[in-house]
Amino acid sequence: MTARRPTIKDIARRAGVSESAVSFALNDRPGVSQDTRARIRRVAEELGWQPNSAARALSGERSGAVGLVLARPAQTLGVESFFLQLVSGIQEVLSADRVALLFQVVDGIDAECAVYRRWWAERRVDGVLVVDPRTDDPRPELLTRLGLPAVMIGGTGAGSPLSSVWADDARAMAQVVDHLYGLGHRRITHVAGLPGLAHTARRIASLRAEARARGLGPEHVRSVVTDYSDTEGAAATRRVLAEPGPPTALVYDNDVMAVAGIAAAAELGIAVPGRISVVAWDDSALCRVTHPRLTALVRDTAGFGRLAAEELLGVLAGSPPRAREGERPRLEPRESTAPPAAAY
């Protein structure tokens, strides 16, 4: 039998007061004494009573929830550690403030915008955390027009009316190129994530700039885009390693693709790091238990999530929009990178 949720009537009966007195006490309104207010709240807690968020929203109060929508291929979310760590950091801050996280996965940006419109119309959330900023992004304008408070995760804040938290992808890519170039690599391929994402564009642009600064042209250093999945990461690896004049180093935009790339290279009889060096963008346990252990960019992803949640709570409290930089990633060299072989 399903348990019945306690009501204001139940609290009034147990506390020996009127229903209006319960309403006054639970909504911090005058009309009851401090002793009666304390007794009513104690009874409400004993009964496990919680306010109805929908009713609170309709009355003009906050819903007590914020939203997060992911418009990513579903098959990439179950294996990529980045979002698990990000959400854990977000949840840590929200839980401490007794704010719920409403989470939804959709199949594209149009569907994501539709979710925001529905949540706004239904007053389901007080604000939203927005991930994966696009190079041509309709969401800031939509959220501003709706008046739905938001924080962009991964946006630089340039030209946006919304608050944002961001990481320096350009400087991170410069660290990677410095490391590989210092080892002697001159043919580098970047196996990038989804095209159209702002951070993908920043990484590609930084790679090109770093290559030009060292006299390396697009025939030596380039990027290929994927959907972040192990399947496409492996396929891209096989394709570039089969080309004439293949790269001597591969940089992958996540840990899953890097591990898949090592496996694909092994199938082709290409040893890591003997004949190909490998770098993963985001460090994880997977990078540290793979053989050889993966050189990776290390950052506090959960801390990045905490920063985003703190910023959204600040916006909800009335803080003006601003851009906050998260911890800068640092490259951790491990066994997957070494000087290139003379030729193969």
VENNORKA-V193920 format. One record per residue. N is the residue number from 0. SS is DSSP state (alpha for helix, beta for strand, coil for the rest). PSI is psi in degrees with one decimal (NA if undefined). OMEGA is omega as a letter, one per 40 degrees, with the letter a starting at -180 (none if undefined). Layout:
n=N ss=SS psi=PSI omega=OMEGA
n=N ss=SS psi=PSI omega=OMEGA
This chain:
n=0 ss=coil psi=131.5 omega=a
n=1 ss=coil psi=132.4 omega=a
n=2 ss=coil psi=139.6 omega=i
n=3 ss=coil psi=135.2 omega=i
n=4 ss=coil psi=137.1 omega=i
n=5 ss=coil psi=147.0 omega=a
n=6 ss=coil psi=173.8 omega=i
n=7 ss=alpha psi=-34.7 omega=i
n=8 ss=alpha psi=-41.2 omega=i
n=9 ss=alpha psi=-42.5 omega=a
n=10 ss=alpha psi=-42.8 omega=a
n=11 ss=alpha psi=-42.6 omega=a
n=12 ss=alpha psi=-46.2 omega=a
n=13 ss=alpha psi=-38.4 omega=a
n=14 ss=alpha psi=-12.0 omega=i
n=15 ss=coil psi=36.4 omega=i
n=16 ss=coil psi=176.8 omega=i
n=17 ss=coil psi=160.7 omega=i
n=18 ss=alpha psi=-34.3 omega=i
n=19 ss=alpha psi=-36.1 omega=i
n=20 ss=alpha psi=-39.5 omega=i
n=21 ss=alpha psi=-44.2 omega=a
n=22 ss=alpha psi=-43.4 omega=i
n=23 ss=alpha psi=-44.9 omega=a
n=24 ss=alpha psi=-44.3 omega=a
n=25 ss=alpha psi=-18.5 omega=i
n=26 ss=coil psi=15.6 omega=i
n=27 ss=coil psi=42.9 omega=i
n=28 ss=coil psi=151.3 omega=i
n=29 ss=coil psi=160.0 omega=i
n=30 ss=coil psi=-10.3 omega=i
n=31 ss=coil psi=155.4 omega=i
n=32 ss=coil psi=163.8 omega=i
n=33 ss=alpha psi=-38.9 omega=i
n=34 ss=alpha psi=-43.5 omega=i
n=35 ss=alpha psi=-40.7 omega=i
n=36 ss=alpha psi=-45.4 omega=a
n=37 ss=alpha psi=-41.0 omega=i
n=38 ss=alpha psi=-42.1 omega=a
n=39 ss=alpha psi=-43.3 omega=i
n=40 ss=alpha psi=-35.5 omega=i
n=41 ss=alpha psi=-42.4 omega=i
n=42 ss=alpha psi=-42.0 omega=i
n=43 ss=alpha psi=-41.3 omega=i
n=44 ss=alpha psi=-40.5 omega=i
n=45 ss=alpha psi=-36.3 omega=a
n=46 ss=alpha psi=-9.8 omega=a
n=47 ss=coil psi=28.5 omega=a
n=48 ss=coil psi=138.8 omega=i
n=49 ss=coil psi=145.4 omega=i
n=50 ss=coil psi=147.4 omega=i
n=51 ss=coil psi=113.7 omega=a
n=52 ss=alpha psi=-36.1 omega=a
n=53 ss=alpha psi=-42.9 omega=i
n=54 ss=alpha psi=-38.7 omega=i
n=55 ss=alpha psi=-41.1 omega=i
n=56 ss=alpha psi=-43.1 omega=a
n=57 ss=alpha psi=-26.8 omega=i
n=58 ss=coil psi=1.8 omega=i
n=59 ss=coil psi=-2.4 omega=i
n=60 ss=coil psi=167.0 omega=i
n=61 ss=coil psi=153.4 omega=i
n=62 ss=coil psi=-20.6 omega=a
n=63 ss=coil psi=21.8 omega=a
n=64 ss=beta psi=151.2 omega=i
n=65 ss=beta psi=158.4 omega=a
n=66 ss=beta psi=153.7 omega=i
n=67 ss=beta psi=120.9 omega=i
n=68 ss=beta psi=131.7 omega=i
n=69 ss=beta psi=119.1 omega=i
n=70 ss=beta psi=74.8 omega=a
n=71 ss=coil psi=153.2 omega=i
n=72 ss=coil psi=128.4 omega=a
n=73 ss=alpha psi=-33.3 omega=a
n=74 ss=alpha psi=-17.0 omega=a
n=75 ss=alpha psi=-17.5 omega=a
n=76 ss=alpha psi=-30.1 omega=a
n=77 ss=coil psi=-19.3 omega=a
n=78 ss=coil psi=-14.7 omega=a
n=79 ss=coil psi=121.5 omega=a
n=80 ss=alpha psi=-21.2 omega=a
n=81 ss=alpha psi=-50.8 omega=a
n=82 ss=alpha psi=-33.6 omega=i
n=83 ss=alpha psi=-43.9 omega=i
n=84 ss=alpha psi=-40.4 omega=i
n=85 ss=alpha psi=-48.2 omega=a
n=86 ss=alpha psi=-34.5 omega=i
n=87 ss=alpha psi=-38.6 omega=i
n=88 ss=alpha psi=-41.8 omega=i
n=89 ss=alpha psi=-48.2 omega=a
n=90 ss=alpha psi=-33.8 omega=i
n=91 ss=alpha psi=-44.7 omega=a
n=92 ss=alpha psi=-44.3 omega=a
n=93 ss=alpha psi=-40.7 omega=a
n=94 ss=alpha psi=-39.8 omega=i
n=95 ss=alpha psi=-26.2 omega=i
n=96 ss=coil psi=7.3 omega=i
n=97 ss=coil psi=41.6 omega=i
n=98 ss=coil psi=132.0 omega=a
n=99 ss=beta psi=155.1 omega=i
n=100 ss=beta psi=118.1 omega=i
n=101 ss=beta psi=119.7 omega=a
n=102 ss=beta psi=136.4 omega=i
n=103 ss=beta psi=141.5 omega=i
n=104 ss=beta psi=131.8 omega=a
n=105 ss=beta psi=172.9 omega=a
n=106 ss=coil psi=7.2 omega=i
n=107 ss=coil psi=172.0 omega=a
n=108 ss=alpha psi=-34.6 omega=i
n=109 ss=alpha psi=-42.0 omega=i
n=110 ss=alpha psi=-35.9 omega=i
n=111 ss=alpha psi=-44.9 omega=i
n=112 ss=alpha psi=-36.3 omega=i
n=113 ss=alpha psi=-37.5 omega=i
n=114 ss=alpha psi=-43.3 omega=i
n=115 ss=alpha psi=-42.3 omega=i
n=116 ss=alpha psi=-40.9 omega=a
n=117 ss=alpha psi=-44.8 omega=i
n=118 ss=alpha psi=-40.3 omega=i
n=119 ss=alpha psi=-45.7 omega=a
n=120 ss=alpha psi=-37.4 omega=a
n=121 ss=alpha psi=-4.9 omega=a
n=122 ss=coil psi=42.6 omega=a
n=123 ss=coil psi=-31.1 omega=a
n=124 ss=coil psi=156.2 omega=i
n=125 ss=coil psi=-22.9 omega=a
n=126 ss=beta psi=175.9 omega=a
n=127 ss=beta psi=151.8 omega=i
n=128 ss=beta psi=125.6 omega=a
n=129 ss=beta psi=124.0 omega=a
n=130 ss=beta psi=168.0 omega=i
n=131 ss=coil psi=60.9 omega=i
n=132 ss=coil psi=139.5 omega=i
n=133 ss=beta psi=159.6 omega=i
n=134 ss=coil psi=-30.3 omega=i
n=135 ss=coil psi=87.3 omega=a
n=136 ss=coil psi=119.3 omega=i
n=137 ss=coil psi=-9.7 omega=a
n=138 ss=alpha psi=-41.3 omega=i
n=139 ss=alpha psi=-43.0 omega=a
n=140 ss=alpha psi=-41.2 omega=i
n=141 ss=alpha psi=-48.2 omega=a
n=142 ss=alpha psi=-36.1 omega=i
n=143 ss=alpha psi=-43.0 omega=i
n=144 ss=alpha psi=-38.6 omega=i
n=145 ss=alpha psi=-21.7 omega=a
n=146 ss=coil psi=26.4 omega=a
n=147 ss=coil psi=112.6 omega=a
n=148 ss=beta psi=141.7 omega=a
n=149 ss=beta psi=155.7 omega=i
n=150 ss=beta psi=128.1 omega=i
n=151 ss=beta psi=126.5 omega=i
n=152 ss=beta psi=113.6 omega=a
n=153 ss=coil psi=-5.1 omega=i
n=154 ss=coil psi=149.0 omega=a
n=155 ss=coil psi=-12.3 omega=a
n=156 ss=coil psi=-12.1 omega=a
n=157 ss=coil psi=119.6 omega=i
n=158 ss=coil psi=7.4 omega=a
n=159 ss=coil psi=141.4 omega=i
n=160 ss=coil psi=-4.6 omega=a
n=161 ss=coil psi=155.0 omega=i
n=162 ss=beta psi=155.5 omega=i
n=163 ss=beta psi=155.6 omega=i
n=164 ss=beta psi=140.1 omega=a
n=165 ss=beta psi=160.8 omega=i
n=166 ss=coil psi=150.3 omega=a
n=167 ss=coil psi=85.4 omega=a
n=168 ss=alpha psi=-35.6 omega=a
n=169 ss=alpha psi=-45.4 omega=a
n=170 ss=alpha psi=-34.1 omega=i
n=171 ss=alpha psi=-43.8 omega=i
n=172 ss=alpha psi=-36.0 omega=i
n=173 ss=alpha psi=-38.4 omega=i
n=174 ss=alpha psi=-42.4 omega=a
n=175 ss=alpha psi=-47.8 omega=a
n=176 ss=alpha psi=-41.3 omega=i
n=177 ss=alpha psi=-45.3 omega=a
n=178 ss=alpha psi=-49.4 omega=a
n=179 ss=alpha psi=-42.0 omega=i
n=180 ss=alpha psi=-40.2 omega=i
n=181 ss=alpha psi=-29.8 omega=i
n=182 ss=alpha psi=-14.6 omega=i
n=183 ss=coil psi=4.7 omega=a
n=184 ss=coil psi=134.3 omega=i
n=185 ss=coil psi=-9.6 omega=i
n=186 ss=coil psi=104.7 omega=a
n=187 ss=beta psi=131.5 omega=i
n=188 ss=beta psi=131.3 omega=i
n=189 ss=beta psi=115.2 omega=i
n=190 ss=beta psi=96.5 omega=a
n=191 ss=beta psi=172.4 omega=i
n=192 ss=coil psi=-147.8 omega=a
n=193 ss=coil psi=132.8 omega=i
n=194 ss=coil psi=151.0 omega=i
n=195 ss=coil psi=-17.5 omega=i
n=196 ss=beta psi=139.9 omega=a
n=197 ss=alpha psi=-39.9 omega=a
n=198 ss=alpha psi=-30.0 omega=i
n=199 ss=alpha psi=-45.5 omega=i
n=200 ss=alpha psi=-40.4 omega=a
n=201 ss=alpha psi=-40.9 omega=a
n=202 ss=alpha psi=-42.6 omega=i
n=203 ss=alpha psi=-45.1 omega=a
n=204 ss=alpha psi=-41.0 omega=i
n=205 ss=alpha psi=-41.6 omega=i
n=206 ss=alpha psi=-44.9 omega=i
n=207 ss=alpha psi=-42.9 omega=a
n=208 ss=alpha psi=-42.7 omega=i
n=209 ss=alpha psi=-37.4 omega=i
n=210 ss=alpha psi=-46.1 omega=i
n=211 ss=alpha psi=-40.0 omega=a
n=212 ss=alpha psi=-21.0 omega=a
n=213 ss=coil psi=10.6 omega=i
n=214 ss=coil psi=22.2 omega=a
n=215 ss=coil psi=129.2 omega=a
n=216 ss=coil psi=179.1 omega=a
n=217 ss=coil psi=-17.8 omega=i
n=218 ss=coil psi=-14.3 omega=i
n=219 ss=coil psi=-39.2 omega=a
n=220 ss=beta psi=126.4 omega=a
n=221 ss=beta psi=171.9 omega=i
n=222 ss=beta psi=144.3 omega=i
n=223 ss=beta psi=139.9 omega=a
n=224 ss=beta psi=152.7 omega=a
n=225 ss=coil psi=-173.2 omega=i
n=226 ss=coil psi=14.8 omega=a
n=227 ss=coil psi=-5.8 omega=a
n=228 ss=coil psi=158.9 omega=i
n=229 ss=alpha psi=-34.4 omega=a
n=230 ss=alpha psi=-50.3 omega=a
n=231 ss=alpha psi=-31.3 omega=i
n=232 ss=alpha psi=-43.1 omega=i
n=233 ss=alpha psi=-42.2 omega=a
n=234 ss=alpha psi=-42.8 omega=i
n=235 ss=alpha psi=-37.9 omega=i
n=236 ss=alpha psi=-48.5 omega=i
n=237 ss=alpha psi=-40.0 omega=a
n=238 ss=alpha psi=-48.0 omega=a
n=239 ss=alpha psi=-30.9 omega=i
n=240 ss=alpha psi=-18.7 omega=i
n=241 ss=coil psi=-7.7 omega=a
n=242 ss=coil psi=156.0 omega=i
n=243 ss=coil psi=139.9 omega=a
n=244 ss=coil psi=54.1 omega=a
n=245 ss=coil psi=163.2 omega=i
n=246 ss=coil psi=158.0 omega=i
n=247 ss=coil psi=-7.2 omega=i
n=248 ss=beta psi=141.7 omega=i
n=249 ss=beta psi=132.7 omega=i
n=250 ss=beta psi=120.4 omega=a
n=251 ss=beta psi=143.6 omega=a
n=252 ss=coil psi=-5.3 omega=i
n=253 ss=coil psi=171.6 omega=a
n=254 ss=alpha psi=-36.4 omega=a
n=255 ss=alpha psi=-45.7 omega=i
n=256 ss=alpha psi=-35.9 omega=i
n=257 ss=alpha psi=-44.2 omega=i
n=258 ss=alpha psi=-41.0 omega=i
n=259 ss=alpha psi=-36.0 omega=i
n=260 ss=alpha psi=-40.3 omega=i
n=261 ss=alpha psi=-42.7 omega=i
n=262 ss=alpha psi=-41.2 omega=i
n=263 ss=alpha psi=-40.3 omega=i
n=264 ss=alpha psi=-41.3 omega=i
n=265 ss=alpha psi=-39.0 omega=i
n=266 ss=alpha psi=-31.9 omega=a
n=267 ss=coil psi=1.5 omega=a
n=268 ss=coil psi=23.1 omega=a
n=269 ss=coil psi=115.4 omega=a
n=270 ss=coil psi=145.7 omega=i
n=271 ss=coil psi=123.1 omega=e
n=272 ss=coil psi=12.9 omega=a
n=273 ss=coil psi=-44.2 omega=a
n=274 ss=coil psi=-15.4 omega=i
n=275 ss=coil psi=132.5 omega=i
n=276 ss=beta psi=148.7 omega=a
n=277 ss=beta psi=133.9 omega=i
n=278 ss=beta psi=135.4 omega=i
n=279 ss=beta psi=140.5 omega=a
n=280 ss=coil psi=-47.9 omega=a
n=281 ss=coil psi=124.4 omega=i
n=282 ss=coil psi=151.8 omega=i
n=283 ss=coil psi=174.8 omega=i
n=284 ss=alpha psi=-34.1 omega=i
n=285 ss=alpha psi=-41.0 omega=i
n=286 ss=alpha psi=-31.9 omega=a
n=287 ss=alpha psi=-17.3 omega=i
n=288 ss=alpha psi=-11.4 omega=i
n=289 ss=coil psi=147.7 omega=i
n=290 ss=coil psi=122.4 omega=e
n=291 ss=coil psi=157.4 omega=i
n=292 ss=coil psi=141.8 omega=a
n=293 ss=coil psi=128.7 omega=i
n=294 ss=beta psi=132.0 omega=a
n=295 ss=beta psi=159.0 omega=i
n=296 ss=beta psi=121.8 omega=a
n=297 ss=beta psi=130.4 omega=i
n=298 ss=coil psi=161.0 omega=a
n=299 ss=coil psi=87.6 omega=a
n=300 ss=alpha psi=-39.0 omega=i
n=301 ss=alpha psi=-38.1 omega=i
n=302 ss=alpha psi=-34.1 omega=i
n=303 ss=alpha psi=-41.1 omega=i
n=304 ss=alpha psi=-40.9 omega=i
n=305 ss=alpha psi=-41.7 omega=i
n=306 ss=alpha psi=-42.3 omega=i
n=307 ss=alpha psi=-43.3 omega=i
n=308 ss=alpha psi=-41.7 omega=i
n=309 ss=alpha psi=-40.2 omega=a
n=310 ss=alpha psi=-40.8 omega=i
n=311 ss=alpha psi=-41.7 omega=i
n=312 ss=alpha psi=-35.5 omega=i
n=313 ss=alpha psi=-41.8 omega=i
n=314 ss=alpha psi=-43.1 omega=i
n=315 ss=alpha psi=-26.3 omega=i
n=316 ss=coil psi=-2.7 omega=i
n=317 ss=coil psi=4.2 omega=i
n=318 ss=coil psi=145.6 omega=i
n=319 ss=coil psi=157.8 omega=i
n=320 ss=coil psi=144.1 omega=i
n=321 ss=coil psi=166.9 omega=i
n=322 ss=beta psi=129.0 omega=i
n=323 ss=beta psi=129.1 omega=i
n=324 ss=beta psi=132.9 omega=i
n=325 ss=coil psi=-177.7 omega=i
n=326 ss=coil psi=134.8 omega=a
n=327 ss=coil psi=131.9 omega=i
n=328 ss=coil psi=148.3 omega=i
n=329 ss=beta psi=142.0 omega=a
n=330 ss=beta psi=130.6 omega=i
n=331 ss=beta psi=98.5 omega=i
n=332 ss=coil psi=133.4 omega=i
n=333 ss=coil psi=-158.8 omega=a
n=334 ss=coil psi=-8.0 omega=a
n=335 ss=coil psi=-2.9 omega=i
n=336 ss=coil psi=138.2 omega=a
n=337 ss=coil psi=167.3 omega=i
n=338 ss=coil psi=145.3 omega=a
n=339 ss=coil psi=152.1 omega=i
n=340 ss=coil psi=158.1 omega=a
n=341 ss=coil psi=-42.6 omega=a
n=342 ss=coil psi=151.9 omega=i
n=343 ss=coil psi=NA omega=none
